[in-house]
Amino acid sequence: MKMKGYALGIISAVSYGLIPIFILPIKQTNFSLDTTLFYRFFISALLLLPVLWYKKENLKITPKELYVVVLLGLSYALSSEFLFMGYDLLSPGITSTILFIYPVFVALIMFLVFKEKLNRLTVLSLILAFSGVLTLSLKNNSFEINFPGLIVVLLSAFFYALYILIVNQTKIKLSGFKLTFFSFLFTSLYFLVKAKFLGDSLLLPNVNMLINFVVFAFVTTLISSLALVFAIKYIGSTPTAILGALEPVVAVAVSVLMFNEVLTINLIIGITLIIIAVIVNIISDSRKAKVASDI
């Protein structure tokens, strides 16, 4: 089961890191971003329905659960929206790398809002993450950064951290599958309302675009989410989170090999610093959880 868990953790990280393969060609056709994200999450929710029926999950939820999943859907939607805006303002590799600092945001929010103490490892992870972002901002030994792009991607990481915190702090009693289904559903609803408000058409230009959306949803959303759920079940959250370091690595590799992003020394050093920062933060969380369980 351990090997199976590690394999699923790798699959989850790699599939999520493949997002640029699907999203960049769609964006090049000038197709609406809101409509694109609506189809991504709506199709993902539809694909998850047979799994819920097979597991005989009851789709009824309480008012409190409804309130929580609406917040989750909104957080996930904003994270996705800012992420794909980041692809326009920064390179896909840098965008995916900066997004990966979301565990550091979780630690910061826990410190600022919930008054949780920062230990030395957490402080070290914050310093490393900040250094990584600064390194990614260096060009030709000078400090040059697209500040709107950086802010947008940091907002994406913040809202993803918020999504995780809502799940952890509310402690609602929904299965992983049911929680994921409703998150996808309300995320898609956000983009549907926004697309209608802006007057975007939901019509797909051809069958190929529909097939692209189905594959996009299946590979980068459904497979990634389900593999993550089972990886956590088999090997625990800490090893699974560490395997998530493959996400920006895969995204950078895709960007370099398929979209002609230049693999600079700064990019290599920046992604390395951020990955180390996240792993240090995860180890810190694991130690705090162990100390808490021993008390």
Phi, psi and chi 1 to 4 in degrees:
 res  aa     phi    psi   chi1   chi2   chi3   chi4
   1 MET       -  -32.5  -75.8  -61.7 -179.1      -
   2 LYS   -61.8  -48.4  -75.7  -79.5 -173.7 -178.1
   3 MET   -62.3  -38.9  -71.3  -57.3  -62.6      -
   4 LYS   -62.2  -41.8 -169.1  174.6 -178.5 -179.7
   5 GLY   -63.2  -44.5      -      -      -      -
   6 TYR   -64.0  -40.3  -75.7  113.8      -      -
   7 ALA   -61.9  -43.3      -      -      -      -
   8 LEU   -66.9  -36.7  -72.8  168.0      -      -
   9 GLY   -61.9  -41.0      -      -      -      -
  10 ILE   -66.2  -43.3  -68.0  170.7      -      -
  11 ILE   -60.3  -43.0  -70.4  171.0      -      -
  12 SER   -60.4  -47.3  175.0      -      -      -
  13 ALA   -67.2  -43.9      -      -      -      -
  14 VAL   -65.7  -43.9  169.8      -      -      -
  15 SER   -63.5  -38.6   61.3      -      -      -
  16 TYR   -69.5  -34.2 -165.2   81.4      -      -
  17 GLY   -70.0  -11.9      -      -      -      -
  18 LEU   -85.0    1.7  -66.7  175.7      -      -
  19 ILE   -50.0  -44.4  -75.0  178.5      -      -
  20 PRO   -56.9  -30.9  -27.7   36.7      -      -
  21 ILE   -59.0  -37.7  -71.2 -179.5      -      -
  22 PHE   -93.0  -41.5  -61.1   95.2      -      -
  23 ILE   -75.5  -36.7 -164.2   63.9      -      -
  24 LEU   -66.4  -43.8  -66.5 -179.3      -      -
  25 PRO   -61.3  -35.9  -25.0   36.0      -      -
  26 ILE   -65.3  -42.3  -67.9  173.0      -      -
  27 LYS   -65.8  -31.7  -70.8  172.9   72.6   65.6
  28 GLN   -68.8  -19.4  -72.2  168.8    1.2      -
  29 THR   -85.2    2.2   64.0      -      -      -
  30 ASN    62.4   27.1  -64.5  -42.0      -      -
  31 PHE   -75.3  143.0 -159.2   71.4      -      -
  32 SER   -55.7  131.9  163.4      -      -      -
  33 LEU   -62.8  -42.6  173.9   63.3      -      -
  34 ASP   -64.8  -41.2  -65.4  -48.6      -      -
  35 THR   -66.7  -39.8  -54.0      -      -      -
  36 THR   -58.5  -48.2  -63.2      -      -      -
  37 LEU   -72.4  -30.8  -67.4  174.1      -      -
  38 PHE   -59.2  -51.0  161.3   70.9      -      -
  39 TYR   -64.8  -37.8  -82.6  113.9      -      -
  40 ARG   -57.6  -49.3  177.8 -165.5  177.8 -166.1
  41 PHE   -82.9  -32.9  -70.3  104.4      -      -
  42 PHE   -67.3  -44.5 -175.9   66.2      -      -
  43 ILE   -64.5  -37.9  -68.6  172.1      -      -
  44 SER   -61.7  -41.6  -63.9      -      -      -
  45 ALA   -63.9  -42.4      -      -      -      -
  46 LEU   -63.6  -40.1  -69.2 -179.7      -      -
  47 LEU   -67.3  -25.3  -68.6  173.3      -      -
  48 LEU   -81.6  -20.4 -164.5   52.1      -      -
  49 LEU   -56.9  -47.0  -91.3  178.6      -      -
  50 PRO   -58.5  -33.9  -23.8   34.0      -      -
  51 VAL   -64.8  -43.3  179.2      -      -      -
  52 LEU   -64.9  -40.5  -67.4  169.3      -      -
  53 TRP   -65.9  -40.2  -71.0  -27.7      -      -
  54 TYR   -63.0  -38.6  174.4   76.7      -      -
  55 LYS   -84.9    2.5  -67.1  178.4   67.3   63.9
  56 LYS    55.4   43.7  -61.8  179.1  179.8  178.8
  57 GLU   -78.0  136.0  -68.8  -93.6    9.3      -
  58 ASN   -83.4  124.4 -171.9  -21.9      -      -
  59 LEU   -85.4    1.6  -67.1 -178.8      -      -
  60 LYS   -71.7  141.1  -69.3 -178.4  179.8  179.7
  61 ILE  -134.1  153.2   55.8  174.9      -      -
  62 THR   -80.0  163.8   65.7      -      -      -
  63 PRO   -55.4  -39.4  -28.5   36.2      -      -
  64 LYS   -65.1  -42.5  179.8 -175.5  176.0 -178.9
  65 GLU   -64.9  -37.7  -69.4  168.7  -16.5      -
  66 LEU   -61.9  -44.2  176.2   61.9      -      -
  67 TYR   -59.1  -43.3  171.5   73.1      -      -
  68 VAL   -68.2  -45.5  172.2      -      -      -
  69 VAL   -69.4  -27.8  -66.3      -      -      -
  70 VAL   -65.3  -43.9  167.7      -      -      -
  71 LEU   -62.3  -40.0  -75.3  178.8      -      -
  72 LEU   -63.8  -44.4  -71.9  173.4      -      -
  73 GLY   -61.6  -41.3      -      -      -      -
  74 LEU   -65.9  -42.8 -178.0   61.2      -      -
  75 SER   -64.4  -44.4  -61.4      -      -      -
  76 TYR   -64.0  -41.0 -152.7  164.8      -      -
  77 ALA   -63.5  -46.4      -      -      -      -
  78 LEU   -65.8  -38.4  -69.7  171.2      -      -
  79 SER   -61.7  -45.3  176.9      -      -      -
  80 SER   -65.6  -41.6  -61.3      -      -      -
  81 GLU   -63.3  -47.1 -176.9  165.5   26.5      -
  82 PHE   -67.1  -33.9  -74.3  125.5      -      -
  83 LEU   -61.2  -47.9  174.5   65.3      -      -
  84 PHE   -75.0  -25.5  -66.7  121.5      -      -
  85 MET   -65.2  -36.3  -73.0  171.4   62.5      -
  86 GLY   -62.9  -32.2      -      -      -      -
  87 TYR   -62.1  -29.4  -75.4  140.7      -      -
  88 ASP   -77.8  -32.2  -74.8  -26.2      -      -
  89 LEU   -95.2  -29.6  -61.7  168.8      -      -
  90 LEU  -126.1  174.5  -59.5  172.4      -      -
  91 SER   -75.3  153.8   69.5      -      -      -
  92 PRO   -56.9  -37.4  -25.3   34.7      -      -
  93 GLY   -65.8  -46.9      -      -      -      -
  94 ILE   -66.9  -41.0  -69.3  176.0      -      -
  95 THR   -58.9  -49.2  -61.9      -      -      -
  96 SER   -65.2  -33.7  -60.2      -      -      -
  97 THR   -69.5  -46.5  -57.1      -      -      -
  98 ILE   -65.0  -36.7  -64.6  174.7      -      -
  99 LEU   -57.0  -32.0  171.6   68.9      -      -
 100 PHE   -68.9   -6.8 -168.1   60.7      -      -
 101 ILE   -82.8    9.0   69.9  169.9      -      -
 102 TYR   -55.9  -33.8   67.4   84.4      -      -
 103 PRO   -62.3  -29.3  -23.1   36.1      -      -
 104 VAL   -68.9  -38.1  178.2      -      -      -
 105 PHE   -62.3  -37.9  -90.3  115.4      -      -
 106 VAL   -58.6  -46.0  171.6      -      -      -
 107 ALA   -62.9  -41.5      -      -      -      -
 108 LEU   -64.9  -42.9  -88.7  176.7      -      -
 109 ILE   -65.3  -40.8  -64.7  171.0      -      -
 110 MET   -61.7  -35.3  -69.8  -60.0  -65.9      -
 111 PHE   -73.6  -45.8  169.7   67.3      -      -
 112 LEU   -79.6  -36.6  -64.6  172.2      -      -
 113 VAL   -96.6  -45.2  178.0      -      -      -
 114 PHE  -100.4    5.6  -62.3   96.9      -      -
 115 LYS    57.7   31.3  -51.2  -56.7  178.3 -176.8
 116 GLU   -78.1  133.8 -176.3  177.2  -78.4      -
 117 LYS   -68.5  144.9  -68.5 -177.7  178.9  179.9
 118 LEU   -94.2  123.5  -65.5  177.8      -      -
 119 ASN   -89.9  179.4   59.2   30.5      -      -
 120 ARG   -62.9  -38.9  -69.5  179.3 -178.7  178.4
 121 LEU   -64.9  -39.0  -76.6  177.6      -      -
 122 THR   -66.0  -42.4  -56.3      -      -      -
 123 VAL   -62.0  -42.4  172.5      -      -      -
 124 LEU   -60.7  -41.4  175.4   60.9      -      -
 125 SER   -64.5  -37.4   74.1      -      -      -
 126 LEU   -64.5  -42.5  -68.3  171.5      -      -
 127 ILE   -64.7  -43.9  -65.8  170.8      -      -
 128 LEU   -64.2  -42.6  -71.7  169.9      -      -
 129 ALA   -63.2  -44.9      -      -      -      -
 130 PHE   -62.8  -41.1 -177.3   68.6      -      -
 131 SER   -63.9  -38.9  -59.0      -      -      -
 132 GLY   -63.3  -43.8      -      -      -      -
 133 VAL   -64.1  -41.2  171.6      -      -      -
 134 LEU   -62.3  -41.5  -74.3 -179.9      -      -
 135 THR   -63.3  -40.0  -55.6      -      -      -
 136 LEU   -65.3  -20.5  -69.7  174.4      -      -
 137 SER   -86.4  -10.1  -55.2      -      -      -
 138 LEU   -83.0  133.0  -67.9  172.9      -      -
 139 LYS  -134.7  123.2  -68.6 -178.1 -179.4  179.0
 140 ASN    53.5   45.1  -59.2  -39.5      -      -
 141 ASN    62.4   19.0  -63.5  -39.4      -      -
 142 SER  -126.0  154.6   62.3      -      -      -
 143 PHE   -86.2  102.0 -174.7   76.2      -      -
 144 GLU  -129.5  126.6  -61.1  176.6   22.5      -
 145 ILE  -143.8  141.9 -175.8   69.9      -      -
 146 ASN   -84.1   93.0 -178.9  -27.5      -      -
 147 PHE   -59.2  -42.0  -79.8  103.3      -      -
 148 PRO   -58.6  -40.4  -26.5   35.7      -      -
 149 GLY   -64.3  -44.7      -      -      -      -
 150 LEU   -62.5  -45.3  177.0   60.2      -      -
 151 ILE   -62.8  -42.0  -68.9  169.5      -      -
 152 VAL   -61.6  -45.2  159.8      -      -      -
 153 VAL   -71.3  -36.3 -178.2      -      -      -
 154 LEU   -63.1  -35.8  -72.0  175.8      -      -
 155 LEU   -65.1  -38.0  -77.9  171.1      -      -
 156 SER   -61.2  -45.7  176.8      -      -      -
 157 ALA   -64.1  -38.9      -      -      -      -
 158 PHE   -62.6  -47.0  169.4   78.4      -      -
 159 PHE   -70.6  -28.5  -80.4  108.4      -      -
 160 TYR   -70.4  -38.3 -166.6   68.9      -      -
 161 ALA   -62.4  -39.6      -      -      -      -
 162 LEU   -62.9  -40.1 -162.3   60.2      -      -
 163 TYR   -57.6  -47.6  175.3   89.6      -      -
 164 ILE   -64.2  -41.9  -67.4  170.6      -      -
 165 LEU   -65.2  -37.8  -80.0  169.8      -      -
 166 ILE   -62.5  -43.0  -68.1  170.7      -      -
 167 VAL   -61.4  -45.6  173.3      -      -      -
 168 ASN   -73.5  -39.2  -70.1  -22.4      -      -
 169 GLN   -84.2  -31.3  -64.5  -60.8  -46.1      -
 170 THR   -78.8  -29.0   55.4      -      -      -
 171 LYS    52.7   45.4  -58.6 -175.5 -174.7  -58.1
 172 ILE   -74.3  148.7   56.2  173.9      -      -
 173 LYS   -93.2   67.5  -64.1  179.7 -179.7  178.6
 174 LEU  -117.7  142.4  -68.3  178.4      -      -
 175 SER   -64.9  160.0   70.1      -      -      -
 176 GLY   -57.9  -39.4      -      -      -      -
 177 PHE   -66.1  -45.1  -69.2  107.1      -      -
 178 LYS   -66.7  -41.5 -165.4  171.6  175.2 -179.7
 179 LEU   -62.9  -43.7 -173.6   67.9      -      -
 180 THR   -64.5  -42.3  -57.9      -      -      -
 181 PHE   -58.9  -50.3  169.0   76.2      -      -
 182 PHE   -70.1  -30.8  -80.5  108.9      -      -
 183 SER   -63.5  -46.5  -65.5      -      -      -
 184 PHE   -60.6  -44.0  -71.7  164.4      -      -
 185 LEU   -62.7  -48.2 -168.8   62.5      -      -
 186 PHE   -76.2  -24.7  -76.8  103.7      -      -
 187 THR   -66.0  -45.3  -59.9      -      -      -
 188 SER   -64.3  -35.7   68.6      -      -      -
 189 LEU   -63.3  -39.2 -177.4   60.8      -      -
 190 TYR   -57.7  -48.0  167.5   87.2      -      -
 191 PHE   -72.3  -29.9  -71.2  111.7      -      -
 192 LEU   -64.4  -48.4  174.8   63.1      -      -
 193 VAL   -61.9  -43.3  171.4      -      -      -
 194 LYS   -66.1  -41.6 -171.3  170.0  176.8 -128.4
 195 ALA   -63.3  -42.0      -      -      -      -
 196 LYS   -66.2  -40.7  -76.1  -64.9 -176.0 -178.1
 197 PHE   -62.8  -38.3  178.9   77.1      -      -
 198 LEU   -85.7   -4.7  -65.3  175.3      -      -
 199 GLY    79.8   20.2      -      -      -      -
 200 ASP   -75.3  142.2  -65.9  -25.9      -      -
 201 SER   -81.5  142.4  173.0      -      -      -
 202 LEU   -95.5   -0.1  -65.5  178.0      -      -
 203 LEU   -72.0  135.2  -67.8  176.4      -      -
 204 LEU   -90.6  135.8  -63.3  176.1      -      -
 205 PRO   -66.5  -30.1   22.6  -32.3      -      -
 206 ASN  -159.8  172.4   49.8   55.9      -      -
 207 VAL   -66.5  -35.1  176.5      -      -      -
 208 ASN   -59.4  -37.5  -73.7  -21.8      -      -
 209 MET   -65.8  -40.1 -176.6   67.4   81.3      -
 210 LEU   -62.6  -44.1  175.1   60.4      -      -
 211 ILE   -61.9  -41.4  -66.4  172.6      -      -
 212 ASN   -60.1  -42.9 -164.8   -9.7      -      -
 213 PHE   -64.7  -42.0  -82.5  132.7      -      -
 214 VAL   -63.6  -45.5  172.3      -      -      -
 215 VAL   -66.0  -41.4  176.2      -      -      -
 216 PHE   -57.5  -49.1  178.2   33.9      -      -
 217 ALA   -65.3  -42.8      -      -      -      -
 218 PHE   -66.0  -47.8 -178.8   74.9      -      -
 219 VAL   -75.8  -52.6  173.3      -      -      -
 220 THR   -88.9  -14.0   68.4      -      -      -
 221 THR  -117.0  -60.3  -48.7      -      -      -
 222 LEU   -68.9  -52.5 -172.1   65.9      -      -
 223 ILE   -60.3  -44.5  -70.0  -63.9      -      -
 224 SER   -60.8  -45.3  178.7      -      -      -
 225 SER   -68.5  -45.4  -61.9      -      -      -
 226 LEU   -68.1  -41.4  -68.3 -178.8      -      -
 227 ALA   -61.8  -37.0      -      -      -      -
 228 LEU   -63.8  -44.8 -176.2   68.6      -      -
 229 VAL   -58.9  -46.7  168.4      -      -      -
 230 PHE   -75.0  -32.4  -76.8  105.0      -      -
 231 ALA   -62.1  -44.0      -      -      -      -
 232 ILE   -62.5  -37.8  -69.0  171.3      -      -
 233 LYS   -64.4  -40.1  177.5 -178.8  176.8 -178.0
 234 TYR   -85.4  -36.7  -67.4  138.4      -      -
 235 ILE  -124.3   -4.8   60.6  175.0      -      -
 236 GLY    95.0  166.5      -      -      -      -
 237 SER   -73.8  -34.8   57.6      -      -      -
 238 THR   -66.4  -53.3  -61.4      -      -      -
 239 PRO   -60.2  -37.0  -22.5   34.0      -      -
 240 THR   -63.8  -43.3  -57.1      -      -      -
 241 ALA   -64.5  -38.6      -      -      -      -
 242 ILE   -65.2  -39.8  -69.1  174.4      -      -
 243 LEU   -63.3  -23.2  -72.7  172.3      -      -
 244 GLY   -61.9  -14.2      -      -      -      -
 245 ALA   -60.7  -18.2      -      -      -      -
 246 LEU   -70.4  -21.8  -72.9  171.1      -      -
 247 GLU   -55.5  -58.2  -71.2  175.4   18.1      -
 248 PRO   -67.4  -29.1   22.4  -32.8      -      -
 249 VAL   -62.7  -47.0  174.0      -      -      -
 250 VAL   -64.2  -43.9  171.7      -      -      -
 251 ALA   -61.6  -41.7      -      -      -      -
 252 VAL   -65.7  -43.1  168.9      -      -      -
 253 ALA   -60.2  -43.8      -      -      -      -
 254 VAL   -61.9  -44.6  167.3      -      -      -
 255 SER   -63.7  -39.3  -60.2      -      -      -
 256 VAL   -71.7  -45.5  170.4      -      -      -
 257 LEU   -77.9  -33.6  -64.4  174.3      -      -
 258 MET  -110.1  -25.6  -61.3 -173.8   64.5      -
 259 PHE  -122.0   19.3  -59.1  106.1      -      -
 260 ASN    59.5   30.0  -58.4  -43.3      -      -
 261 GLU   -73.7  136.9 -178.1  170.4  -12.6      -
 262 VAL   -79.8  127.1  179.7      -      -      -
 263 LEU   -86.1   88.8 -174.1   62.3      -      -
 264 THR   -87.1  164.8   63.0      -      -      -
 265 ILE   -61.0  -40.2  -65.6  -63.6      -      -
 266 ASN   -61.7  -39.0  -71.3  -16.8      -      -
 267 LEU   -65.0  -43.3 -178.8   57.6      -      -
 268 ILE   -64.1  -46.9  -65.6  171.7      -      -
 269 ILE   -66.3  -42.8  -65.4  173.8      -      -
 270 GLY   -61.4  -47.7      -      -      -      -
 271 ILE   -66.1  -36.1 -170.5  174.1      -      -
 272 THR   -64.4  -44.6  -58.4      -      -      -
 273 LEU   -62.5  -42.6  -75.3  171.0      -      -
 274 ILE   -68.4  -40.4  -71.7  174.4      -      -
 275 ILE   -63.2  -44.6  -71.5  172.8      -      -
 276 ILE   -61.9  -41.5  -67.1  172.5      -      -
 277 ALA   -58.6  -45.1      -      -      -      -
 278 VAL   -67.2  -41.9  171.7      -      -      -
 279 ILE   -63.9  -41.9  -68.5  174.7      -      -
 280 VAL   -61.2  -41.3  168.1      -      -      -
 281 ASN   -64.4  -40.4 -178.8  -99.9      -      -
 282 ILE   -65.5  -42.5  -68.5  165.2      -      -
 283 ILE   -62.9  -39.8  -66.8  171.3      -      -
 284 SER   -60.8  -45.7  172.6      -      -      -
 285 ASP   -62.0  -39.5  -75.7  -14.1      -      -
 286 SER   -63.6  -40.9  179.3      -      -      -
 287 ARG   -66.7  -40.6  -73.6 -172.5  177.9 -178.8
 288 LYS   -63.8  -39.4  -77.6 -171.0  -72.8 -173.6
 289 ALA   -65.8  -38.1      -      -      -      -
 290 LYS   -67.2  -41.8 -173.3  177.7 -175.0  -58.8
 291 VAL   -63.2  -41.8  170.1      -      -      -
 292 ALA   -63.5  -38.2      -      -      -      -
 293 SER   -72.9  -24.5   65.6      -      -      -
 294 ASP   -81.6  -17.3  -69.3  -20.2      -      -
 295 ILE   -75.1      -  -64.9  175.0      -      -
